[in-house]
Structures are given as structure tokens and as C-alpha cells.
């Protein structure tokens, strides 16, 4: 089993998000060097870290020299955005394009059913290009849809190149049991986000935040065991989103250590897995 890392796991170091801006943000090649140093087998790129118009020659060469698999990600499922994502996948030799619908289901002015209908319409318009390009669109459960809604969408599109990016943690953001959601989505899964969430009761309500694998509240052993026994996936992609805290050195160290600890967790699990 190959183990990859989503670039969002280093979103603090990249400094392209509003919650943290380091004095010297890392670039793509520096990130890839770190990935190799840590011992990962591949990368899934968040579009905020690798944009459509960025040159990929150095990235592809580096990946080839270091035997890294690459996957690309976009935001949204509008046909124009998927088209651009497919072009980027071609440049990167990425067999999977990860995306998500991206609406706020908790906004009372938002119609969940209308967003799902629009997503189905947009995705259906591009299935022929996915097929001709031999690229699979993996739609993530991104805190916007339930597992049932996402499976219904994939079944409605009904195309072998349209499936799911299974995020094993985001289901709890829509009040689902994580294990049940994994079992529901796994048959349609092309790629993954393996993570752990810590659930904390505070004076202002419930807070859900990312943490190192094994340090949160998800039933990770049960979930990983189920995935390995019930799918033909050849790789797992980790996504370890850590909240900024403390000064810059402490924050960046915390982020990198969470990734290291998570990779160790997966290696130990795989070593003991039978």
C-alpha cells in the first residue's frame, strides 16, 4: 500500500490561507523535497498550492526522479473548472482529479437539493472528456454533503469515471457516524483523505479540529481495517489539517510533527495489519 500526503497538510507552511502567514512560505519544490525526506510515496495537490496556470515541468521531473505518484485537486464541479482540472491532470500524469461541490448546507438560504441537481448537470457535461482522458473525478464529502447524498449523486451520474474522494473525518461535520459513512462511500472511492479529528466541548459549543492520526476521536483502527479488507485501493492519501497556535516556529513545528506522527501511525498499523 502506497502512502501519499495532501498538500493541505502543510497549509500553514504554504501561507496561502488567511489563518497564518509565515515569513518565508515554502514553495512546491520545497514541499516535495520535504515529502521525499519524510518518506511518503506520493502527493495530492490542493489547488491553492498548485494553481491551473503554474508550470509543471519541474514538478513532473522531480516526481519521476523520486518515484512519487501525483494527484491533482480543484474546487467545485462546474464543467469549466473540471475541464481545467483535467488539463492539469494530463500535465501531471495524475489519474485522479479530486474536487468537492462546495456549498454551505447550514446556510438556511441554501437549497441542498438544488446544489446536488446542479452538480449532477455540470458533471454529466464533462464525463465524455473524463473518459477520453482516462481520468477519474473523485468528489469529496467536504462537510457539504452526507454520504447518502454523495452516493446518490454518483449513482445518478452513473459513469465509471465519476466516484468519491473518501474523507474519513468530514462525515462528522454533517452529524454522521464516521464508520457508517465510510462503509457507505467506500465502493465508489477512487482516492482518500485519511485524517483524525479531535472533538472538544467548549464554553461556546462543540469544536472539531484536525490532529495527528490516533490522537483524535475517530475509530481509526476499525476504519482502516475495513478499507483494507473491502477495497482494491492501492494507495492512501493522508490529510492532516492542524490549527495554528503559538508563535511561528512552534506552529510550523507542530504542523510538521503532526504529519510525521501520522505517517508513523500508518506505518505501524500496516506493519501489524494482517
C-alpha positions as CSV (number, residue, x, y, z in Angstrom):
1,X,0.0,0.0,0.0
2,X,1.4,3.4,-1.1
3,X,1.0,6.3,1.3
4,X,0.6,9.8,0.0
5,X,0.1,13.2,1.5
6,X,-2.3,16.0,0.6
7,X,-0.5,19.4,0.4
8,X,-3.1,20.8,2.7
9,X,-1.3,19.0,5.5
10,X,1.3,21.8,5.1
11,X,-1.2,24.6,4.5
12,X,0.3,26.7,7.4
13,X,3.8,26.4,5.9
14,X,2.5,27.4,2.4
15,X,1.0,30.5,3.9
16,X,-1.8,30.8,1.3
17,X,-4.6,30.7,3.8
18,X,-5.9,33.6,6.0
19,X,-5.2,31.9,9.3
20,X,-1.4,32.0,9.2
21,X,1.3,33.8,7.2
22,X,4.9,32.6,7.8
23,X,7.7,35.0,7.0
24,X,9.2,32.5,4.4
25,X,6.4,30.4,2.9
26,X,7.5,27.1,1.3
27,X,7.1,26.6,-2.5
28,X,6.0,23.5,-4.3
29,X,9.5,22.1,-4.8
30,X,10.5,22.7,-1.2
31,X,7.3,20.9,-0.2
32,X,8.1,18.0,-2.5
33,X,11.6,17.7,-1.1
34,X,10.0,17.6,2.4
35,X,7.7,14.8,1.2
36,X,10.6,12.7,0.0
37,X,12.6,13.4,3.1
38,X,9.7,12.2,5.3
39,X,9.3,9.1,3.3
40,X,5.9,9.5,1.5
41,X,5.2,7.8,-1.8
42,X,3.1,10.5,-3.4
43,X,1.3,13.8,-3.3
44,X,-2.2,15.1,-3.8
45,X,-2.1,18.9,-4.6
46,X,-4.5,21.3,-3.2
47,X,-5.4,24.0,-5.9
48,X,-4.3,26.8,-3.6
49,X,-0.8,25.3,-3.6
50,X,-0.6,24.4,-7.3
51,X,-2.8,26.7,-9.5
52,X,-4.0,26.0,-13.0
53,X,-1.6,28.3,-14.7
54,X,1.6,27.2,-12.9
55,X,4.3,25.4,-14.9
56,X,4.5,21.7,-14.1
57,X,7.7,20.6,-15.9
58,X,9.9,20.8,-12.7
59,X,7.2,19.1,-10.7
60,X,6.8,16.2,-13.1
61,X,10.6,15.7,-13.4
62,X,11.0,15.8,-9.6
63,X,8.2,13.3,-9.1
64,X,9.7,11.0,-11.8
65,X,13.2,11.2,-10.3
66,X,11.8,10.4,-6.8
67,X,9.2,7.8,-7.9
68,X,6.3,9.9,-6.5
69,X,2.7,9.4,-7.6
70,X,0.8,12.7,-8.2
71,X,-2.9,13.6,-7.9
72,X,-4.4,17.0,-8.6
73,X,-7.3,18.7,-6.9
74,X,-9.7,21.5,-7.8
75,X,-12.5,23.4,-6.1
76,X,-16.0,22.9,-7.4
77,X,-17.6,20.8,-10.1
78,X,-18.6,23.3,-12.7
79,X,-17.7,21.8,-16.1
80,X,-15.3,24.6,-16.9
81,X,-13.4,24.0,-13.7
82,X,-13.3,20.3,-14.2
83,X,-12.1,20.9,-17.8
84,X,-9.1,22.9,-16.4
85,X,-8.5,20.2,-13.8
86,X,-8.4,17.5,-16.4
87,X,-5.8,19.5,-18.4
88,X,-3.7,19.8,-15.2
89,X,-4.0,16.1,-14.6
90,X,-2.7,15.4,-18.1
91,X,0.3,17.6,-17.4
92,X,1.0,15.9,-14.1
93,X,0.2,12.3,-15.2
94,X,-2.5,12.3,-12.5
95,X,-5.1,9.5,-12.9
96,X,-7.4,11.2,-10.4
97,X,-8.9,14.6,-10.2
98,X,-10.2,15.4,-6.7
99,X,-12.8,18.0,-6.1
100,X,-15.9,18.8,-4.0
101,X,-19.2,20.6,-4.6
102,X,-18.6,23.3,-2.1
103,X,-21.8,24.8,-0.7
104,X,-22.8,25.7,2.8
105,X,-25.5,23.3,3.8
106,X,-26.0,25.1,7.1
107,X,-27.0,28.4,5.4
108,X,-30.8,28.5,5.6
109,X,-30.9,30.3,2.3
110,X,-29.1,27.4,0.5
111,X,-31.1,24.6,-1.2
112,X,-29.2,21.3,-0.8
113,X,-31.3,19.6,-3.5
114,X,-30.7,22.4,-6.0
115,X,-27.0,22.3,-5.4
116,X,-27.0,18.5,-5.9
117,X,-29.0,18.8,-9.1
118,X,-26.7,21.5,-10.5
119,X,-23.7,19.3,-9.6
120,X,-25.2,16.4,-11.5
121,X,-25.8,18.5,-14.5
122,X,-22.3,20.0,-14.6
123,X,-20.5,16.7,-14.0
124,X,-22.6,14.9,-16.7
125,X,-21.5,17.5,-19.2
126,X,-17.8,16.5,-18.8
127,X,-18.0,12.7,-18.4
128,X,-17.0,12.2,-22.0
129,X,-13.8,14.1,-21.5
130,X,-13.0,12.3,-18.3
131,X,-13.4,9.0,-20.2
132,X,-11.3,10.0,-23.2
133,X,-8.6,11.3,-20.9
134,X,-8.8,8.2,-18.7
135,X,-9.1,10.4,-15.6
136,X,-11.4,9.7,-12.7
137,X,-13.2,12.5,-11.0
138,X,-13.3,11.9,-7.2
139,X,-15.8,14.1,-5.4
140,X,-15.1,14.6,-1.7
141,X,-17.5,14.6,1.2
142,X,-16.3,18.0,2.2
143,X,-18.7,18.9,5.1
144,X,-21.3,19.9,2.5
145,X,-22.9,16.6,1.7
146,X,-23.8,13.4,3.6
147,X,-22.6,10.1,2.5
148,X,-26.0,9.1,1.2
149,X,-26.3,12.4,-0.8
150,X,-22.9,11.9,-2.3
151,X,-23.5,8.2,-3.2
152,X,-26.9,9.2,-4.8
153,X,-25.1,11.9,-6.9
154,X,-22.5,9.4,-8.1
155,X,-25.2,6.8,-8.9
156,X,-27.3,9.4,-10.7
157,X,-24.3,10.4,-12.9
158,X,-23.7,6.7,-13.4
159,X,-20.3,6.8,-15.1
160,X,-17.3,4.7,-14.3
161,X,-15.0,7.7,-14.2
162,X,-17.0,9.5,-11.6
163,X,-16.7,8.5,-7.9
164,X,-15.6,9.6,-4.5
165,X,-12.7,11.0,-2.6
166,X,-13.4,9.4,0.8
167,X,-12.6,11.8,3.6
168,X,-12.9,9.6,6.7
169,X,-13.4,12.5,9.1
170,X,-15.6,15.1,7.4
171,X,-18.7,13.0,7.9
172,X,-18.9,14.0,11.5
173,X,-19.2,17.6,10.3
174,X,-22.6,16.7,8.9
175,X,-23.6,14.7,12.0
176,X,-22.9,11.2,10.6
177,X,-21.3,8.2,12.2
178,X,-17.8,8.1,10.6
179,X,-17.6,4.3,10.3
180,X,-21.1,4.1,8.8
181,X,-20.2,6.8,6.3
182,X,-17.0,5.0,5.3
183,X,-18.9,1.8,4.6
184,X,-21.5,3.7,2.5
185,X,-18.9,5.5,0.3
186,X,-16.1,3.0,0.0
187,X,-17.5,1.1,-3.0
188,X,-17.4,4.3,-5.1
189,X,-14.0,5.5,-3.8
190,X,-11.1,6.4,-6.1
191,X,-8.9,8.2,-3.5
192,X,-8.9,9.2,0.1
193,X,-8.2,11.7,2.8
194,X,-7.1,9.8,5.9
195,X,-7.2,12.0,8.9
196,X,-8.3,12.3,12.6
197,X,-10.4,14.8,14.3
198,X,-10.5,15.9,17.9
199,X,-14.0,16.8,19.2
200,X,-14.0,19.2,22.1
201,X,-16.8,20.7,24.1
202,X,-16.1,24.3,24.9
203,X,-17.9,27.2,26.6
204,X,-19.2,28.3,23.2
205,X,-20.2,24.8,21.8
206,X,-18.5,21.9,20.1
207,X,-15.2,22.4,18.3
208,X,-13.9,19.9,15.7
209,X,-10.3,20.2,14.8
210,X,-7.6,18.3,13.0
211,X,-5.0,16.3,14.9
212,X,-2.3,13.7,14.3
213,X,-3.7,10.2,13.4
214,X,-4.5,8.3,16.6
215,X,-4.8,11.4,18.7
216,X,-8.4,12.2,17.9
217,X,-11.8,10.6,18.3
218,X,-12.3,8.7,15.1
219,X,-12.3,4.9,15.3
220,X,-9.2,4.7,13.1
221,X,-8.3,1.1,13.5
222,X,-11.7,-0.1,12.6
223,X,-12.0,2.3,9.6
224,X,-8.5,1.5,8.2
225,X,-9.1,-2.2,8.7
226,X,-12.4,-2.0,6.9
227,X,-10.9,0.0,4.0
228,X,-8.0,-2.5,3.5
229,X,-10.3,-5.5,3.7
230,X,-13.1,-4.2,1.5
231,X,-11.5,-2.2,-1.3
232,X,-8.9,-2.5,-4.1
233,X,-7.3,0.8,-3.3
234,X,-3.5,0.7,-3.9
235,X,-2.8,3.9,-2.0
236,X,-3.9,6.0,0.9
237,X,-3.6,9.8,1.0
238,X,-3.2,11.5,4.4
239,X,-4.7,14.9,5.0
240,X,-3.6,16.3,8.4
241,X,-5.0,19.8,8.9
242,X,-3.5,21.4,12.1
243,X,-4.7,24.7,13.6
244,X,-2.1,27.5,14.0
245,X,-1.1,28.0,17.6
246,X,1.8,29.8,19.4
247,X,4.5,31.7,17.5
248,X,5.7,30.9,14.0
249,X,8.4,28.3,14.9
250,X,6.0,26.5,17.2
251,X,3.2,26.5,14.7
252,X,5.3,25.2,11.8
253,X,7.0,22.6,14.1
254,X,3.6,21.4,15.3
255,X,2.3,21.0,11.7
256,X,5.3,19.0,10.6
257,X,5.4,16.9,13.7
258,X,1.7,16.1,13.2
259,X,2.5,14.8,9.7
260,X,5.5,12.8,10.9
261,X,3.4,11.2,13.8
262,X,0.6,10.4,11.4
263,X,3.0,8.7,8.9
264,X,4.4,6.7,11.8
265,X,0.9,5.7,12.8
266,X,0.1,4.4,9.4
267,X,3.4,2.5,9.1
268,X,2.8,0.9,12.5
269,X,-0.7,0.0,11.5
270,X,0.4,-1.5,8.2
271,X,3.2,-3.4,9.9
272,X,0.7,-5.1,12.3
273,X,-2.1,-5.5,9.8
274,X,-3.0,-9.0,8.7
